[in-house]
């Protein structure tokens, strides 16, 4: 099943992001395949990150939440909010694939 997780960051979290980015990136790579898309959300293309979006292929919400709970950004308090949603492909987009154009 496909899931989407949206994160917002604390407004005072720049130091946490800077200190934990390498560990966070390594963590994402550890789950590549289960996390099929991941990236920062910014107000503009060249803006500072203020959250993130991950797309998962996982069996359950509990599986997704367990992965999120171990993320260094989550553990060290960068995330202000974390929301998980079941997500389905819109009709007509089945052939695009995750991350396709």
N, CA, C and O of each residue as an XYZ file, in Angstrom:
404
protein
N       0.839     -1.175      0.000
C       0.000      0.000      0.000
C       0.888      1.244      0.000
O       1.978      1.245      0.572
N       0.414      2.274     -0.635
C       1.166      3.520     -0.717
C       0.687      4.496      0.375
O      -0.508      4.625      0.642
N       1.655      5.166      0.984
C       1.403      6.138      2.055
C       2.194      7.407      1.770
O       3.253      7.356      1.145
N       1.686      8.535      2.224
C       2.410      9.807      2.130
C       2.531     10.388      3.530
O       1.581     10.365      4.312
N       3.704     10.903      3.831
C       3.932     11.566      5.115
C       4.371     12.996      4.840
O       5.281     13.240      4.048
N       3.714     13.931      5.502
C       4.040     15.350      5.409
C       4.588     15.808      6.750
O       4.048     15.478      7.806
N       5.659     16.567      6.692
C       6.292     17.076      7.907
C       6.393     18.591      7.821
O       6.640     19.146      6.750
N       6.203     19.251      8.948
C       6.573     20.662      9.070
C       7.655     20.735     10.137
O       7.669     19.952     11.087
N       8.554     21.685      9.962
C       9.658     21.851     10.896
C       9.380     22.975     11.881
O       8.611     23.894     11.598
N      10.011     22.885     13.028
C       9.968     23.990     13.983
C      10.592     25.218     13.334
O      11.554     25.100     12.574
N      10.059     26.378     13.624
C      10.609     27.608     13.050
C      11.999     27.910     13.596
O      12.771     28.631     12.963
N      12.322     27.369     14.756
C      13.644     27.580     15.357
C      14.535     26.344     15.201
O      15.431     26.119     16.015
N      14.289     25.533     14.144
C      14.984     24.264     14.010
C      16.173     24.244     13.070
O      16.687     23.164     12.779
N      16.635     25.388     12.580
C      17.739     25.406     11.611
C      18.993     24.732     12.160
O      19.681     24.029     11.420
N      19.301     24.927     13.423
C      20.492     24.307     14.014
C      20.360     22.788     14.072
O      21.334     22.067     13.852
N      19.156     22.303     14.368
C      18.929     20.856     14.391
C      19.116     20.297     12.986
O      19.783     19.278     12.810
N      18.534     20.953     11.985
C      18.667     20.498     10.602
C      20.135     20.443     10.196
O      20.581     19.458      9.607
N      20.877     21.485     10.505
C      22.294     21.536     10.126
C      23.085     20.413     10.808
O      23.913     19.756     10.177
N      22.823     20.207     12.083
C      23.585     19.217     12.844
C      23.224     17.775     12.483
O      24.064     16.885     12.616
N      22.008     17.530     12.035
C      21.525     16.164     11.825
C      21.293     15.795     10.361
O      20.812     14.697     10.081
N      21.621     16.686      9.420
C      21.341     16.415      8.001
C      22.039     15.173      7.478
O      21.416     14.371      6.782
N      23.311     14.990      7.792
C      24.033     13.814      7.290
C      23.401     12.528      7.820
O      23.226     11.573      7.063
N      23.065     12.491      9.086
C      22.429     11.308      9.671
C      21.041     11.081      9.062
O      20.649      9.942      8.811
N      20.313     12.155      8.829
C      18.983     12.062      8.216
C      19.089     11.494      6.797
O      18.311     10.617      6.423
N      20.042     11.986      6.012
C      20.221     11.492      4.643
C      20.597     10.014      4.646
O      20.079      9.245      3.836
N      21.475      9.611      5.532
C      21.849      8.192      5.647
C      20.635      7.358      6.032
O      20.457      6.247      5.532
N      19.813      7.883      6.903
C      18.612      7.177      7.329
C      17.653      6.969      6.156
O      17.103      5.881      5.983
N      17.457      8.007      5.360
C      16.594      7.870      4.183
C      17.128      6.793      3.236
O      16.356      5.982      2.723
N      18.431      6.782      3.005
C      19.027      5.763      2.119
C      18.839      4.356      2.680
O      18.661      3.407      1.916
N      18.875      4.211      3.997
C      18.660      2.905      4.637
C      17.291      2.337      4.258
O      17.145      1.124      4.105
N      16.305      3.192      4.108
C      14.944      2.756      3.811
C      14.542      2.968      2.355
O      13.358      2.896      2.026
N      15.512      3.229      1.480
C      15.202      3.387      0.060
C      14.556      2.097     -0.434
O      15.059      1.001     -0.189
N      13.460      2.244     -1.115
C      12.658      1.097     -1.540
C      11.357      1.077     -0.779
O      10.287      0.972     -1.378
N      11.434      1.178      0.544
C      10.220      1.376      1.344
C       9.816      2.840      1.255
O       8.642      3.157      1.059
N      10.798      3.737      1.400
C      10.564      5.158      1.103
C      10.934      5.313     -0.365
O      12.108      5.219     -0.723
N       9.943      5.549     -1.217
C      10.188      5.593     -2.656
C      10.412      7.002     -3.186
O      10.946      7.171     -4.282
N      10.024      7.987     -2.444
C      10.303      9.397     -2.738
C      10.473     10.124     -1.422
O       9.752      9.849     -0.463
N      11.416     11.048     -1.366
C      11.606     11.840     -0.150
C      12.264     13.155     -0.533
O      13.114     13.193     -1.422
N      11.876     14.222      0.129
C      12.526     15.493     -0.118
C      11.984     16.588      0.768
O      10.914     16.474      1.366
N      12.765     17.658      0.833
C      12.396     18.824      1.636
C      11.332     19.641      0.914
O      11.281     19.670     -0.316
N      10.490     20.298      1.694
C       9.513     21.251      1.169
C      10.004     22.649      1.492
O      10.427     22.931      2.613
N       9.943     23.519      0.495
C      10.422     24.896      0.631
C       9.352     25.846      0.100
O       8.571     25.461     -0.770
N       9.299     27.077      0.603
C       8.313     28.031      0.084
C       8.617     28.461     -1.355
O       7.706     28.827     -2.097
N       9.882     28.418     -1.747
C      10.348     28.751     -3.094
C      11.493     27.805     -3.431
O      12.104     27.255     -2.515
N      11.814     27.589     -4.717
C      12.877     26.643     -5.062
C      14.211     26.904     -4.368
O      14.928     25.958     -4.042
N      14.552     28.152     -4.138
C      15.826     28.467     -3.487
C      15.652     28.813     -2.002
O      16.587     29.301     -1.367
N      14.465     28.562     -1.452
C      14.191     28.882     -0.055
C      14.731     27.837      0.908
O      15.137     26.745      0.510
N      14.724     28.194      2.159
C      15.150     27.270      3.214
C      14.091     26.187      3.419
O      12.897     26.483      3.365
N      14.499     24.951      3.652
C      13.528     23.888      3.923
C      12.714     24.209      5.173
O      13.240     24.711      6.167
N      11.420     23.906      5.098
C      10.597     24.066      6.300
C       9.667     22.876      6.505
O       8.613     22.991      7.132
N      10.076     21.738      5.967
C       9.315     20.515      6.138
C       9.768     19.482      5.130
O      10.834     19.609      4.529
N       8.952     18.460      4.950
C       9.318     17.417      4.012
C       8.117     16.600      3.588
O       7.038     16.694      4.173
N       8.329     15.797      2.558
C       7.335     14.875      2.028
C       8.029     13.565      1.717
O       9.048     13.546      1.026
N       7.485     12.473      2.220
C       7.976     11.129      1.901
C       6.808     10.329      1.368
O       5.686     10.453      1.857
N       7.074      9.504      0.359
C       6.093      8.550     -0.145
C       6.640      7.154      0.141
O       7.796      6.849     -0.154
N       5.798      6.325      0.714
C       6.176      4.969      1.141
C       5.413      3.921      0.348
O       4.289      4.157     -0.096
N       6.030      2.770      0.178
C       5.359      1.511     -0.165
C       5.536      0.651      1.084
O       6.614      0.107      1.324
N       4.481      0.533      1.869
C       4.573     -0.166      3.150
C       3.261     -0.880      3.436
O       2.206     -0.507      2.923
N       3.347     -1.907      4.261
C       2.186     -2.722      4.559
C       1.135     -2.062      5.426
O      -0.050     -2.372      5.303
N       1.550     -1.146      6.309
C       0.586     -0.560      7.243
C       1.036      0.816      7.718
O       2.200      1.194      7.588
N       0.084      1.546      8.268
C       0.381      2.838      8.892
C       1.397      2.643     10.024
O       2.291      3.469     10.209
N       1.258      1.569     10.763
C       2.189      1.306     11.870
C       3.617      1.151     11.356
O       4.554      1.623     12.000
N       3.799      0.498     10.207
C       5.136      0.372      9.617
C       5.709      1.749      9.283
O       6.872      2.033      9.570
N       4.890      2.591      8.680
C       5.316      3.947      8.305
C       5.667      4.749      9.554
O       6.716      5.390      9.608
N       4.801      4.716     10.544
C       5.038      5.479     11.769
C       6.294      5.015     12.492
O       6.993      5.830     13.094
N       6.592      3.724     12.443
C       7.808      3.208     13.080
C       9.057      3.745     12.383
O      10.037      4.088     13.045
N       9.028      3.820     11.057
C      10.166      4.370     10.315
C      10.339      5.848     10.637
O      11.456      6.301     10.888
N       9.264      6.588     10.632
C       9.325      8.021     10.937
C       9.892      8.256     12.335
O      10.696      9.167     12.534
N       9.478      7.443     13.297
C       9.892      7.632     14.687
C      11.401      7.510     14.881
O      11.955      8.079     15.822
N      12.069      6.769     13.993
C      13.515      6.555     14.121
C      14.351      7.567     13.339
O      15.578      7.546     13.434
N      13.718      8.448     12.573
C      14.448      9.442     11.782
C      15.170     10.426     12.705
O      14.557     10.937     13.642
N      16.444     10.702     12.467
C      17.169     11.653     13.321
C      16.489     13.025     13.444
O      16.553     13.648     14.504
N      15.850     13.494     12.392
C      15.132     14.772     12.500
C      13.977     14.666     13.496
O      13.696     15.613     14.231
N      13.315     13.517     13.515
C      12.209     13.305     14.453
C      12.744     13.159     15.877
O      12.241     13.793     16.805
N      13.758     12.327     16.040
C      14.315     12.052     17.365
C      14.829     13.321     18.034
O      14.648     13.508     19.237
N      15.469     14.190     17.259
C      16.114     15.372     17.829
C      15.236     16.620     17.796
O      15.719     17.724     18.051
N      13.952     16.454     17.486
C      12.985     17.522     17.687
C      12.833     18.538     16.578
O      12.281     19.611     16.820
N      13.303     18.251     15.357
C      13.122     19.212     14.271
C      11.668     19.298     13.834
O      11.177     20.380     13.511
N      10.990     18.181     13.824
C       9.629     18.157     13.280
C       8.618     18.750     14.258
O       8.511     18.325     15.408
N       7.875     19.748     13.763
C       6.772     20.311     14.539
C       5.532     19.444     14.371
O       4.794     19.215     15.329
N       5.307     18.964     13.152
C       4.177     18.082     12.881
C       4.608     16.973     11.927
O       5.507     17.147     11.104
N       3.948     15.843     12.061
C       4.122     14.705     11.163
C       2.738     14.122     10.925
O       2.046     13.751     11.872
N       2.334     14.040      9.663
C       1.032     13.488      9.319
C       1.218     12.375      8.296
O       2.020     12.499      7.370
N       0.480     11.295      8.467
C       0.554     10.152      7.566
C      -0.824      9.934      6.951
O      -1.844      9.959      7.641
N      -0.829      9.719      5.633
C      -2.065      9.507      4.891
C      -1.917      8.307      3.970
O      -0.856      8.106      3.378
N      -2.975      7.504      3.843
C      -3.024      6.510      2.773
C      -3.148      7.297      1.473
O      -3.863      8.297      1.410
N      -2.443      6.835      0.426
C      -2.404      7.602     -0.824
C      -2.569      6.672     -2.008
O      -1.925      5.626     -2.082
N      -3.434      7.054     -2.932
C      -3.662      6.263     -4.135
C      -3.375      7.061     -5.386
O      -3.464      8.288     -5.390
N      -3.034      6.362     -6.436
C      -2.747      6.971     -7.725
C      -4.052      7.396     -8.393
O      -5.019      6.634     -8.396
N      -4.089      8.586     -8.952
C      -5.264      9.055     -9.675
C      -5.425      8.259    -10.974
O      -4.432      7.916    -11.617
N      -6.655      7.971    -11.357
C      -6.874      7.246    -12.607
C      -6.197      7.974    -13.779
O      -6.269      9.196    -13.905
N      -5.550      7.189    -14.616
C      -4.856      7.750    -15.765
C      -3.380      7.994    -15.531
O      -2.650      8.294    -16.476
N      -2.919      7.871    -14.285
C      -1.514      8.102    -13.964
C      -0.770      6.817    -13.594
O       0.384      6.872    -13.168
N      -1.408      5.683    -13.751
C      -0.806      4.416    -13.367
C       0.513      4.128    -14.106
O       1.412      3.499    -13.550
N       0.621      4.589    -15.349
C       1.803      4.306    -16.148
C       2.949      5.263    -15.887
O       4.048      5.058    -16.403
N       2.722      6.301    -15.100
C       3.776      7.287    -14.829
C       4.793      6.712    -13.852
O       5.998      6.877    -14.045
N       4.330      6.053    -12.824
C       5.234      5.503    -11.810
C       5.673      6.580    -10.834
O       5.571      7.774    -11.118
N       6.151      6.153     -9.705
C       6.634      7.062     -8.675
C       7.890      7.753     -9.191
O       8.834      7.101     -9.637
N       7.887      9.064     -9.124
C       9.060      9.844     -9.530
C       9.182     10.015    -11.036
O      10.126     10.654    -11.501
N       8.252      9.462    -11.814
C       8.319      9.596    -13.268
C       7.850     10.955    -13.741
O       7.306     11.745    -12.971
N       8.068     11.215    -15.020
C       7.602     12.470    -15.624
C       6.672     12.156    -16.754
O       6.161     13.068    -17.404
